[in-house]
Amino acid sequence: MTLLDVASARVDVAIAGGGIIGLSAALELAAAGLRVAVYERGQAMHESSWAAAGMLAADDPENPALLKLLSRLSIRLYPEFLARVEALSGEKIPIRTTRTLQGSSHLPDGHDPLSVTELAKLAPGLHSGPYNFFSLDEQSFDPRDLVLALPKAVRAAGVTLYEQTTVTAIHSGHGQVELETSAGPIIAKHFINAAGAWAAQLTSSLPVEPRKGQMLSVELSGPTQLACVLRTPELYIVPRGLGRYIIGATVEDAAFDKSVQPEAIHQLLADASALWPPLKQAQIVEAWAGLRPGTADHLPMIGSDGPNCWLATGHFRNGILLAPATARIMRELITGSETSIDLAPFRCDRFAAASVHSS
């Protein structure tokens, strides 16, 4: 759909950004009985959501500690979220792995290192190097399954999804928000900026910047395979089944450059092969890059951005993980309900406040 019609010129909530954050929020708000329209500058779910690895890494020790409550909320909501998407879309989103072997230079409280025997059984040939490995009950799925299913689900839920449609200006006042878009104007009671790495183009001075990530998929034949994710602070290896693995990812300040550098891809494969030597026999199938929305403290920005305007961006490497919780919180904020968790760590003005306190 490319042109606005009279019936859709007024909605309860307009959302900029058709990635997993924007579409999950749209689905949640539609379930609350609200009329929702989503505007995506390109193709829905084809930026960082398409590029992701799909790990629900709520207990990754590399995550900021302040992310824990939001992560745990999202994990609790995920079964309901996936079931809703499957029911509405008619598409399946199978869970691909249920365990992660996490390598760390220090063991978090409550975790014991796996023995050499246990590691040999779970990851034959693993070269643990300087890390202690412990086991996490952690699921992963292929985001490409969600890329297919989620846009179908939101449309089936009654959400109007405009692709190839850019929001060019936002005017808030008199209890409503007027958007100028490349398909015409829209008036909404509420507006959510969920435009990911492009969010700052809609909200001036927003401290969200693109963080480029390059990654690849490989195929490995033979009897030696992994059934669980391998992850260290530097990289991850995510099984997709049938001998295919996702390896990632770089973290780069490269503005909006999504080019793939062969040297970076081959270095990722070399590092992954050093961790798990069977990958030396793997063949590269695909390489790509995505742009994560990053903030200085690696925490998302969720909350008010002025009258009737809201932010849901800055999820960095955890957009897939945090989508259901972010969607639930946006529903609570817009409907005036008590929020499920304290949102203080994710306040949209926290950087400005920090600047004032330090001056």
URFEN-V420012 format. One record per residue. N is the residue number from 0. RES is the residue in one small letter. PHI is phi in whole degrees, 0 to 359 (none if undefined). OMEGA is omega as a letter, one per 30 degrees, with the letter a starting at -180 (* if undefined). Layout:
N;RES;PHI;OMEGA, N;RES;PHI;OMEGA
This chain:
0;m;none;a, 1;t;238;a, 2;l;244;l, 3;l;284;l, 4;d;250;a, 5;v;299;a, 6;a;295;a, 7;s;258;a, 8;a;288;l, 9;r;231;l, 10;v;224;l, 11;d;284;a, 12;v;224;l, 13;a;250;a, 14;i;236;l, 15;a;264;l, 16;g;119;a, 17;g;253;l, 18;g;272;a, 19;i;295;l, 20;i;292;a, 21;g;296;a, 22;l;287;l, 23;s;295;l, 24;a;297;l, 25;a;299;a, 26;l;296;a, 27;e;293;a, 28;l;290;l, 29;a;296;l, 30;a;295;l, 31;a;273;l, 32;g;89;a, 33;l;268;l, 34;r;275;a, 35;v;231;l, 36;a;231;a, 37;v;241;a, 38;y;241;a, 39;e;242;a, 40;r;295;l, 41;g;234;l, 42;q;253;a, 43;a;305;l, 44;m;67;a, 45;h;245;l, 46;e;249;a, 47;s;295;l, 48;s;297;l, 49;w;292;a, 50;a;275;a, 51;a;286;l, 52;a;270;l, 53;g;86;l, 54;m;275;l, 55;l;269;a, 56;a;271;a, 57;a;295;a, 58;d;250;l, 59;d;298;a, 60;p;294;l, 61;e;278;l, 62;n;290;l, 63;p;300;a, 64;a;301;a, 65;l;289;l, 66;l;275;a, 67;k;301;a, 68;l;296;l, 69;l;295;l, 70;s;297;a, 71;r;294;l, 72;l;300;a, 73;s;295;l, 74;i;299;l, 75;r;294;a, 76;l;276;a, 77;y;298;l, 78;p;301;l, 79;e;296;a, 80;f;298;a, 81;l;295;l, 82;a;296;l, 83;r;296;l, 84;v;298;l, 85;e;296;a, 86;a;295;a, 87;l;283;a, 88;s;268;a, 89;g;76;a, 90;e;252;l, 91;k;264;l, 92;i;234;a, 93;p;290;l, 94;i;285;a, 95;r;266;l, 96;t;220;a, 97;t;232;a, 98;r;216;l, 99;t;236;l, 100;l;265;a, 101;q;261;l, 102;g;262;a, 103;s;211;l, 104;s;284;l, 105;h;220;a, 106;l;270;l, 107;p;295;l, 108;d;304;l, 109;g;90;a, 110;h;240;l, 111;d;250;l, 112;p;292;l, 113;l;286;l, 114;s;286;l, 115;v;302;l, 116;t;295;l, 117;e;297;l, 118;l;295;a, 119;a;296;l, 120;k;285;a, 121;l;277;a, 122;a;220;a, 123;p;302;l, 124;g;91;a, 125;l;303;l, 126;h;253;a, 127;s;287;l, 128;g;57;a, 129;p;276;a, 130;y;257;l, 131;n;271;l, 132;f;252;l, 133;f;226;a, 134;s;260;l, 135;l;239;l, 136;d;281;a, 137;e;217;a, 138;q;263;l, 139;s;218;l, 140;f;222;a, 141;d;273;l, 142;p;302;l, 143;r;295;l, 144;d;295;l, 145;l;287;l, 146;v;303;l, 147;l;285;a, 148;a;275;a, 149;l;294;l, 150;p;299;l, 151;k;297;a, 152;a;295;a, 153;v;293;l, 154;r;295;l, 155;a;295;l, 156;a;279;l, 157;g;99;l, 158;v;284;l, 159;t;268;a, 160;l;248;l, 161;y;256;l, 162;e;260;a, 163;q;54;a, 164;t;228;a, 165;t;257;l, 166;v;278;a, 167;t;254;l, 168;a;201;a, 169;i;229;l, 170;h;232;a, 171;s;251;l, 172;g;168;l, 173;h;57;l, 174;g;74;l, 175;q;207;l, 176;v;232;l, 177;e;255;l, 178;l;253;l, 179;e;260;a, 180;t;231;l, 181;s;292;l, 182;a;254;a, 183;g;123;a, 184;p;280;l, 185;i;218;l, 186;i;247;a, 187;a;227;l, 188;k;288;a, 189;h;220;l, 190;f;230;l, 191;i;242;l, 192;n;270;l, 193;a;238;a, 194;a;274;l, 195;g;59;a, 196;a;297;a, 197;w;261;a, 198;a;300;a, 199;a;291;l, 200;q;287;l, 201;l;259;a, 202;t;237;a, 203;s;299;l, 204;s;65;l, 205;l;290;a, 206;p;278;l, 207;v;237;a, 208;e;230;l, 209;p;289;l, 210;r;238;a, 211;k;291;l, 212;g;228;l, 213;q;261;a, 214;m;205;a, 215;l;210;l, 216;s;240;a, 217;v;227;l, 218;e;241;a, 219;l;233;l, 220;s;267;l, 221;g;104;a, 222;p;282;a, 223;t;276;a, 224;q;221;l, 225;l;253;l, 226;a;247;a, 227;c;226;l, 228;v;284;l, 229;l;252;a, 230;r;216;l, 231;t;233;l, 232;p;299;a, 233;e;264;a, 234;l;199;l, 235;y;219;l, 236;i;232;a, 237;v;242;l, 238;p;291;l, 239;r;248;a, 240;g;95;l, 241;l;56;l, 242;g;78;a, 243;r;256;a, 244;y;224;l, 245;i;258;l, 246;i;236;l, 247;g;198;f, 248;a;214;l, 249;t;285;l, 250;v;230;a, 251;e;227;l, 252;d;267;a, 253;a;227;a, 254;a;53;a, 255;f;256;l, 256;d;282;l, 257;k;249;l, 258;s;291;l, 259;v;256;l, 260;q;262;a, 261;p;306;a, 262;e;295;l, 263;a;292;l, 264;i;295;a, 265;h;291;l, 266;q;291;l, 267;l;301;l, 268;l;295;l, 269;a;296;a, 270;d;293;l, 271;a;295;l, 272;s;290;l, 273;a;292;l, 274;l;286;a, 275;w;231;a, 276;p;306;l, 277;p;306;a, 278;l;292;l, 279;k;299;l, 280;q;266;a, 281;a;280;l, 282;q;248;l, 283;i;290;l, 284;v;257;a, 285;e;203;l, 286;a;222;a, 287;w;203;l, 288;a;222;l, 289;g;229;a, 290;l;242;l, 291;r;275;l, 292;p;275;a, 293;g;250;l, 294;t;237;a, 295;a;296;a, 296;d;257;l, 297;h;62;l, 298;l;248;l, 299;p;289;l, 300;m;249;a, 301;i;226;l, 302;g;149;a, 303;s;286;l, 304;d;230;a, 305;g;114;a, 306;p;303;l, 307;n;66;l, 308;c;242;a, 309;w;223;l, 310;l;244;l, 311;a;214;a, 312;t;207;l, 313;g;78;a, 314;h;282;l, 315;f;52;a, 316;r;270;a, 317;n;238;l, 318;g;298;l, 319;i;298;a, 320;l;301;a, 321;l;268;a, 322;a;300;a, 323;p;299;l, 324;a;292;l, 325;t;298;l, 326;a;298;l, 327;r;298;a, 328;i;293;l, 329;m;297;l, 330;r;298;a, 331;e;297;a, 332;l;295;a, 333;i;289;l, 334;t;270;l, 335;g;77;l, 336;s;272;l, 337;e;293;a, 338;t;282;a, 339;s;294;l, 340;i;223;l, 341;d;289;a, 342;l;265;a, 343;a;306;a, 344;p;295;a, 345;f;248;a, 346;r;306;a, 347;c;285;a, 348;d;256;a, 349;r;294;a, 350;f;287;l, 351;a;297;l, 352;a;296;l, 353;a;295;l, 354;s;294;l, 355;v;295;a, 356;h;293;a, 357;s;272;a, 358;s;271;*
